[in-house]
Amino acid sequence: MTEHVHTNTSLWKNTLAARPGPGPDPHAEQRERLRTSYTELRRKAAVLLEENARSMPDFTVHDISHVDALWETADLVCGDAVTLNPAEAYVLGCAFVLHDAAMGTAAYGTTVPEALGEKRWRDLVSLAYYEQEGCWPERGELEDPPAEIAEACVATAIRETHAEQAKRLVDQPWRSSTGNEIHLIDEVQLREWYGPLIGDLAASHWWPVDRLAREFRHSIGSLPWQPSEWIIEPLKLACILRLADATQVDSRRAPSFLFSLRRPRGVSREHWRFQEHISRPYRNGDRVTYSSLRPFPPQDAASWWLALEYLRGIDRELRAVDALLHDLGRDRLAARAVAGVDSPERFAELFRAQDWRPIDATVKVSDIPSLVGTLGGRQLYGDEPEVALRELVQNAQDAVLARQTLQPDFPLGQVDVRLTETDGDWCLEVRDSGTGMDEETLVHGLLDFGTSGWSSTSVRNRLPGLADGGFRPSGRFGIGFFSVFLLGDEVELTTRRYDASLADARRLTFHGPSHRPLLTPVPGQGWVPEGTTVRVRLAKSPYASDGLFNRTDDERLAQLAQRLVLENAVPIHTWEPGASGPEILPPFSLASGSREEVFDRLYPPQATKGRAGEEKVRLQMRDDFVSRATEVCDDKGRRVGLAMLWSSLNHQGQRDHPGVVTVNGFLSDTSLAFAGYLTGQPSRASRDKAALVANRDQMRQWIHSQTRRLRDAGLFDDSLQMELAYTLHCASAPLSDDIAFAWSAQGVLRLSDVPAWAERRDDIFLCFGWPLIWQSRPPAVRHPMSGEPVQLPDNCLVICQYGTTSPLTEVFPYAANRDSAYEFARDHPTLSWQKIWWRLSSGLYGPFIRALCEVWSCTLESLLAPLERRDWSDSIDVGGEGLGPVPGYHLRRPTAT
């Protein structure tokens, strides 16, 4: 049937078809010459299109039936408003054939990666890997990506490049079995004369509408053997092709039986599902009307909404082309909009929903500048102005590394951070010598709130080769720049792309995140360096209590930079107010630094006068770190941490030396659970919290190595054991039986001591703490007011469950070691003994109660059920003035029955 679809259209009959009598056709020979050439092109292309379908089965139908259907939809969009001559019909028909002829691997004459080029292919793989895995690939993963990613990249490459590849198909030869060249258009004169225009038209359906007027400004005269009036108007043909292709959406593009054979996946599946519902469109006035052949059940609701969005896209195309032709004073096409897409309710009249009601409940953002103002500063990052500097330096470093990737002979770049004061106004400036940005990147990259520029296809296409050079940016959420408004509302960004002229430099001026910025060329003839400069007028003095330096000790820019930037790949120059020269933070890698170097980078020497005592403590801590710290390695053996288990009680001094969690080498969080650093990845956009890169097994290995170091060094005394017992239990339950975890009247207690201690007693009171307080150095229980030691009764026990802190609490969560056999009790509406046991079993109470059951030869129920009957309200008087009753659990040895 498809063999004759196009020949039955008015467009074909009025242009290329043989003219029936009564009189002779004066142009029959010319018409036949074009018709024969098109028919042969169509025959050859049908084979190519069929091969494409085999290589990309998830795509909807792009075979010769789609090409033939375009003659129908061209009739639809043109109506009687626009006519074509045979030469125009021939060129348009050839563009119909070729516009999607590259939607498969067969059209490339080689593999898609080879056709795309090594740089662009690796950029594509890099983005796909990042999207799927959440991290950038290693070199080996770029060269040999997983099959799933490679397949996705081929599909993406074909979608993005098929229009440009179609342009080349006019001149691309294929070799026959005998070595002869085969062209899609055989006749040399037609191929050479019309080929470039056919290729441009075929590619143009993928261009922005505005580009059509620039590319197709002039008419093209006829060939010598054609009538002089057969003049070609390329703009008219480009508009017809664009709209004929856009409007050709119906069940012929997604046949149900073919759907069952190919079984498309993901988004492709939804496209198939809605297109197989659509009947052939018709025009009512200037509106193209679509309707569904059958209703959409609830399981196809996603396809219904996709149909609405897709047809709204067609509506935008029709309106944009109509506006273009109107504004240029050209003849307008008959089809100018799509009917019923202005609301879900009206659309449901044409596309019926069965057993559900379409309600447009999508999230809407009516005031985007206000949203950016709300989320881009204090509301997201909190009242921490130093975060803005961290984000700006990170962006600047990324830009320098990108330039070094693209321009290997570029001398070592740098980032400059400068603080200046003029007449009481403070300004912070961050300048880089990186790639810089063109206007397109500024508008659609930097200002696209929530989109990380480095992971966008448009930026990668404008800077090809980043992945090939090993570039791995730090940016992830696409909102880091907007943190600058933590510092102030008056922001100025000046940028010039590294390979652009001075005339291409641009300036972006902000008056707060809630107002639209002003984009201008840089005025005058002044020099604009390559790269980007961000300058912000501070809303408050950096020395204010809540100013930029509020977390530094000496209120210096260099110290702030070193606090925030724990490792860097490019030098960072900091300029203090009024300084004649910078202080330089040299490149440093935590992953390769020695223990001494890592410690000094994390906890820099105290050179300030009056802090000799603090420096002495730091040096003692440094010696301890060098001897005790062990590596945390990922599954590829790479260092992702160097740290030692830590308690702030271990070292006495005027300041703590907390452990640091880094994200891409920058400060994310601190913790008293360890000293040193652990590499993390952001768990939320503000990056003040991070999930560790190391998994649970890798962190467990590190904790075991730390325990061995403590034992070997003779440091694992009772005090440290009690401080770390809960952490060790969470990491490797049950707790080792030789580690102190509790305090009794007889002193510290280990699990190995429990059998003998419990066997001598018929009742035991587990104290819950307050009003008692316990300390580990030295181990003791004390009065909360006087601080005097409290003598516990002989049968009392205090389990010292000294809590750990983030990030170890996330790696080894409290609930991980709960007794799974009692998980059913989670939802008990009352505090049953099973529910209490399920809660207690994860901590240090769990192994003690289990050991007690074994010693007393009893069950959990016989031990805990009496507590439930007493409503968990036990208490004991331990003596001591003003101490009062101490709550807890009174456990009694069950009597034999």
Long-range contacts (C-beta under 8 A, 24 or more apart in sequence): 2-64, 2-65, 2-68, 5-65, 5-68, 5-69, 5-71, 5-72, 6-67, 6-68, 6-71, 6-72, 6-93, 9-71, 9-72, 9-74, 9-75, 10-75, 11-71, 11-74, 11-75, 11-78, 11-84, 11-89, 12-71, 12-89, 14-83, 14-84, 15-84, 15-85, 15-86, 15-88, 15-89, 15-90, 16-86, 16-89, 16-90, 16-93, 27-86, 27-226, 27-227, 30-86, 30-225, 30-226, 30-227, 30-230, 31-86, 33-187, 33-225, 34-86, 34-87, 34-89, 34-90, 34-190, 35-90, 37-90, 37-185, 37-186, 37-187, 37-190, 38-90, 38-93, 38-94, 38-97, 40-186, 41-94, 41-97, 41-184, 41-185, 42-67, 42-93, 42-97, 44-182, 44-184, 45-97, 45-98, 45-101, 45-184, 48-101, 48-106, 48-107, 48-184, 49-100, 49-101, 49-104, 51-104, 51-106, 52-101, 52-102, 52-103, 52-104, 52-105, 52-106, 52-107, 53-104, 54-104, 54-106, 55-104, 55-105, 55-106, 56-103, 56-104, 56-105, 56-155, 56-158, 57-262, 57-264, 58-155, 58-262, 58-264, 58-265, 58-266, 58-268, 58-269, 59-103, 59-104, 59-155, 59-264, 59-268, 60-253, 60-254, 60-268, 60-271, 60-272, 60-275, 61-252, 61-253, 61-254, 61-255, 61-258, 62-100, 62-103, 62-104, 65-252, 66-100, 66-248, 66-252, 66-253, 67-96, 67-97, 67-100, 69-248, 69-250, 69-252, 70-96, 70-241, 70-244, 70-245, 70-248, 71-96, 71-244, 72-248, 72-280, 73-243, 73-244, 73-245, 73-247, 73-248, 73-281, 74-240, 74-241, 74-244, 76-244, 76-247, 76-281, 76-282, 76-283, 76-288, 76-334, 76-335, 77-240, 77-243, 77-244, 77-247, 77-283, 77-288, 77-318, 77-333, 77-334, 77-335, 78-240, 78-333, 78-334, 79-283, 79-333, 79-334, 79-335, 80-334, 81-331, 81-332, 81-333, 81-334, 82-236, 82-240, 82-331, 82-333, 82-334, 84-236, 84-237, 84-240, 85-229, 85-230, 85-231, 85-232, 86-230, 87-222, 87-223, 87-226, 87-230, 87-231, 87-232, 88-230, 88-232, 88-233, 88-236, 88-237, 90-194, 91-194, 91-197, 91-198, 91-201, 91-232, 91-237, 92-201, 92-237, 92-240, 92-241, 94-170, 94-185, 94-194, 94-198, 94-202, 95-198, 95-201, 95-202, 95-237, 95-241, 96-241, 96-244, 97-184, 98-166, 98-169, 98-170, 98-184, 98-198, 98-199, 98-202, 99-163, 99-166, 99-201, 99-202, 99-203, 99-205, 99-241, 99-245, 100-162, 100-166, 100-245, 101-166, 101-169, 101-202, 102-158, 102-161, 102-162, 102-163, 102-165, 102-166, 102-169, 103-158, 103-159, 103-162, 104-158, 105-154, 105-158, 107-162, 107-165, 107-166, 107-169, 108-165, 109-172, 109-174, 112-154, 112-157, 112-158, 113-154, 113-157, 115-161, 115-165, 116-157, 116-161, 117-464, 118-468, 119-464, 119-465, 119-467, 119-468, 120-157, 120-461, 120-464, 121-153, 121-157, 122-467, 122-468, 123-460, 123-461, 123-464, 123-465, 123-466, 123-467, 123-468, 124-153, 124-156, 124-157, 124-460, 125-149, 125-150, 125-153, 125-467, 126-460, 126-466, 126-467, 127-455, 127-457, 127-460, 127-467, 128-152, 128-153, 128-156, 130-455, 131-455, 134-681, 135-681, 136-472, 136-473, 137-467, 139-470, 142-467, 142-468, 160-457, 162-206, 163-202, 163-203, 163-204, 163-205, 163-206, 163-207, 164-203, 164-206, 166-199, 166-202, 166-203, 167-199, 167-200, 167-202, 167-203, 168-199, 169-199, 169-202, 170-195, 170-196, 170-198, 170-199, 170-202, 171-195, 171-199, 189-223, 193-223, 197-232, 197-234, 200-234, 201-234, 201-237, 201-238, 201-241, 202-241, 204-238, 204-241, 204-242, 205-241, 205-242, 205-245, 209-242, 209-317, 209-320, 209-321, 209-324, 210-324, 212-238, 212-239, 212-242, 212-324, 213-324, 213-328, 235-328, 235-330, 236-330, 236-331, 239-321, 239-324, 239-325, 239-333, 240-333, 242-317, 242-321, 243-317, 243-318, 243-321, 243-333, 243-335, 246-313, 246-314, 246-317, 246-318, 247-281, 247-288, 247-314, 247-318, 247-335, 249-275, 249-278, 249-281, 249-290, 249-310, 249-311, 249-314, 250-275, 250-278, 250-279, 250-280, 250-281, 250-290, 251-275, 251-276, 251-277, 251-278, 251-279, 251-293, 252-280, 270-302, 270-303, 270-306, 271-306, 271-310, 273-300, 273-303, 274-300, 274-303, 274-304, 274-306, 274-307, 274-310, 275-307, 277-303, 277-307, 277-351, 278-307, 283-334, 283-335, 284-339, 286-334, 286-335, 286-336, 286-337, 287-335, 287-336, 287-337, 287-338, 287-339, 288-314, 288-318, 288-335, 288-337, 288-338, 288-339, 289-338, 289-339, 289-340, 289-350, 290-338, 290-339, 290-340, 290-350, 290-351, 291-350, 291-351, 292-350, 292-351, 292-352, 294-352, 295-352, 295-353, 295-354, 296-351, 296-352, 296-353, 296-354, 297-354, 297-355, 297-356, 298-354, 298-355, 298-356, 301-353, 301-356, 301-358, 304-351, 304-353, 304-358, 305-358, 307-351, 308-341, 308-344, 308-347, 308-351, 308-358, 311-338, 311-341, 311-347, 312-338, 312-341, 314-338, 315-341, 368-449, 369-513, 369-514, 369-515, 369-516, 370-514, 371-449, 372-449, 372-482, 372-513, 372-514, 373-485, 373-512, 373-513, 373-514, 375-449, 375-479, 375-482, 376-449, 376-479, 376-482, 376-483, 376-485, 376-513, 377-482, 377-483, 377-485, 377-486, 377-513, 378-485, 378-486, 380-479, 380-483, 380-685, 380-686, 381-483, 381-486, 381-686, 381-688, 382-686, 382-688, 383-486, 383-546, 384-486, 384-551, 384-688, 385-486, 385-487, 385-546, 385-547, 385-548, 385-550, 386-548, 386-550, 386-551, 386-560, 386-563, 386-564, 387-483, 387-486, 387-686, 387-687, 387-688, 388-483, 388-484, 388-485, 388-486, 388-487, 388-536, 389-417, 389-428, 389-430, 389-487, 389-548, 389-560, 389-561, 389-564, 390-564, 390-565, 390-666, 390-667, 391-480, 391-481, 391-483, 391-484, 392-430, 392-480, 392-481, 392-483, 392-484, 392-534, 393-417, 393-430, 393-561, 393-564, 393-565, 393-572, 393-666, 394-474, 394-475, 394-480, 394-664, 394-666, 395-432, 395-475, 395-480, 395-481, 396-430, 396-431, 396-432, 396-434, 396-532, 397-432, 397-474, 397-568, 397-569, 397-570, 397-572, 398-434, 398-454, 398-473, 398-474, 398-475, 399-432, 399-434, 399-435, 399-436, 399-531, 399-532, 400-432, 400-433, 400-434, 400-531, 400-570, 401-434, 401-471, 401-473, 401-569, 401-570, 402-434, 402-435, 402-454, 402-463, 402-466, 402-471, 402-473, 403-433, 403-434, 403-435, 403-498, 403-531, 405-465, 405-466, 405-469, 405-470, 405-471, 406-435, 406-463, 406-465, 406-466, 406-469, 406-498, 407-498, 408-469, 410-498, 412-570, 412-571, 413-531, 413-570, 414-570, 414-571, 414-572, 414-573, 415-570, 415-571, 415-572, 415-573, 416-572, 416-573, 416-575, 416-582, 417-557, 417-561, 417-572, 417-573, 417-574, 417-575, 418-574, 418-575, 419-542, 419-557, 419-575, 419-576, 419-577, 420-577, 421-577, 425-537, 425-538, 426-537, 426-538, 426-541, 426-542, 427-535, 427-536, 427-537, 427-538, 428-487, 428-535, 428-536, 428-538, 428-542, 428-548, 429-533, 429-534, 429-535, 429-536, 430-533, 430-534, 431-529, 431-531, 431-532, 431-533, 431-534, 432-531, 432-532, 432-533, 433-529, 433-530, 433-531, 434-498, 434-531, 434-532, 435-463, 435-497, 435-498, 435-531, 436-495, 436-496, 436-497, 436-498, 436-500, 436-530, 436-531, 436-532, 437-495, 437-497, 437-506, 437-532, 438-462, 438-497, 438-500, 438-504, 438-506, 439-504, 439-506, 439-519, 441-497, 442-495, 442-506, 442-508, 442-519, 443-519, 446-481, 446-493, 446-508, 447-517, 448-478, 449-478, 449-479, 449-482, 450-477, 450-478, 450-479, 451-478, 452-476, 452-477, 452-478, 453-478, 474-663, 474-664, 474-665, 474-666, 476-682, 477-682, 477-685, 479-685, 481-534, 482-513, 484-534, 484-536, 485-510, 485-512, 485-513, 487-536, 487-538, 487-539, 487-548, 488-536, 488-537, 488-538, 488-539, 489-513, 489-537, 489-539, 490-536, 490-537, 491-534, 491-535, 491-536, 491-537, 492-534, 492-535, 492-536, 493-532, 493-533, 493-534, 493-535, 494-522, 494-528, 494-532, 494-533, 494-535, 495-531, 495-532, 495-533, 496-522, 496-528, 496-529, 496-530, 496-531, 497-530, 498-530, 498-531, 502-527, 502-528, 553-608, 554-608, 558-583, 558-585, 559-604, 561-585, 562-601, 562-604, 563-667, 564-666, 564-667, 565-665, 565-666, 565-667, 566-590, 566-601, 566-602, 566-660, 566-662, 566-665, 566-666, 566-667, 566-677, 567-591, 567-601, 567-662, 567-665, 568-665, 569-665, 590-639, 590-642, 590-662, 590-665, 590-677, 590-679, 591-638, 591-639, 591-640, 592-639, 595-625, 595-626, 595-629, 595-642, 596-622, 596-626, 598-629, 598-642, 598-676, 598-677, 599-625, 599-626, 599-629, 599-676, 602-657, 602-660, 602-676, 602-677, 603-657, 613-653, 613-654, 614-653, 614-654, 614-655, 617-651, 617-652, 617-653, 617-654, 617-655, 618-653, 618-657, 620-651, 621-651, 621-653, 621-657, 621-675, 624-651, 625-675, 625-676, 627-709, 627-713, 628-706, 628-709, 628-710, 628-713, 628-715, 629-675, 629-676, 630-702, 630-705, 630-706, 630-709, 631-702, 632-678, 632-694, 632-698, 632-699, 632-701, 632-702, 633-694, 633-698, 634-693, 634-694, 634-698, 635-695, 635-698, 640-678, 640-679, 640-692, 640-693, 640-694, 640-698, 641-676, 641-677, 641-678, 641-679, 641-692, 641-694, 641-702, 642-676, 642-677, 643-674, 643-675, 643-676, 643-677, 643-678, 643-702, 644-674, 644-675, 644-676, 644-706, 644-709, 645-673, 645-674, 645-703, 645-706, 645-707, 645-710, 645-724, 645-727, 646-672, 646-673, 646-674, 646-675, 647-672, 647-720, 647-723, 647-724, 648-672, 649-719, 649-723, 649-776, 649-777, 650-720, 661-690, 661-692, 661-807, 662-690, 663-687, 663-690, 669-806, 669-807, 671-805, 671-806, 671-807, 671-808, 672-805, 673-727, 673-804, 673-805, 673-806, 673-807, 673-808, 674-808, 678-807, 680-807, 689-806, 690-807, 691-807, 691-810, 692-807, 692-810, 692-811, 694-811, 696-811, 696-812, 699-731, 699-808, 699-811, 699-812, 700-731, 700-732, 703-727, 703-728, 703-731, 703-732, 704-732, 718-748, 718-779, 719-776, 719-777, 719-778, 719-779, 720-776, 721-748, 722-748, 722-776, 722-779, 722-800, 722-802, 723-776, 723-802, 724-802, 725-800, 725-801, 725-802, 725-844, 726-800, 726-801, 726-802, 726-803, 726-804, 726-843, 726-844, 727-802, 727-804, 727-808, 727-812, 729-817, 729-843, 729-844, 729-847, 730-804, 730-808, 730-812, 730-813, 730-814, 730-816, 730-817, 730-842, 731-808, 731-812, 733-816, 733-817, 733-842, 733-846, 733-847, 734-846, 734-847, 734-850, 735-844, 735-847, 740-779, 741-799, 741-800, 741-844, 741-848, 742-797, 742-798, 742-799, 742-800, 742-844, 742-848, 743-774, 743-779, 743-780, 743-781, 743-792, 743-797, 743-798, 743-800, 744-792, 744-796, 744-797, 744-798, 745-791, 745-792, 745-793, 745-794, 745-796, 747-779, 748-779, 749-797, 751-847, 751-848, 751-851, 754-848, 754-851, 754-852, 754-855, 755-851, 755-854, 755-855, 758-851, 758-852, 758-855, 758-856, 759-855, 761-794, 761-795, 761-893, 762-892, 762-893, 763-795, 763-890, 763-891, 763-892, 763-893, 764-795, 764-796, 764-797, 764-852, 764-890, 764-891, 765-793, 765-795, 765-796, 765-797, 765-874, 765-876, 765-888, 765-889, 765-890, 765-891, 766-797, 766-799, 766-845, 766-848, 766-888, 766-889, 766-891, 767-792, 767-796, 767-797, 767-798, 767-876, 767-878, 767-886, 767-887, 767-888, 768-886, 768-887, 768-888, 768-889, 769-798, 771-883, 771-884, 771-886, 772-798, 772-878, 772-883, 772-886, 774-798, 774-800, 776-800, 776-802, 783-880, 783-883, 785-882, 786-881, 788-880, 790-878, 790-879, 790-880, 790-883, 791-878, 791-879, 792-878, 793-876, 793-878, 796-876, 796-878, 797-848, 799-844, 799-845, 799-848, 800-844, 801-843, 801-844, 801-845, 814-842, 814-843, 815-842, 816-842, 817-841, 817-842, 817-843, 817-846, 818-842, 819-846, 831-868, 831-872, 832-868, 833-860, 833-861, 833-864, 833-865, 833-867, 833-868, 836-864, 836-867, 836-868, 836-872, 837-864, 849-891, 852-891, 856-893, 856-894, 858-893, 858-894, 862-894, 863-891, 863-894, 866-892, 867-891
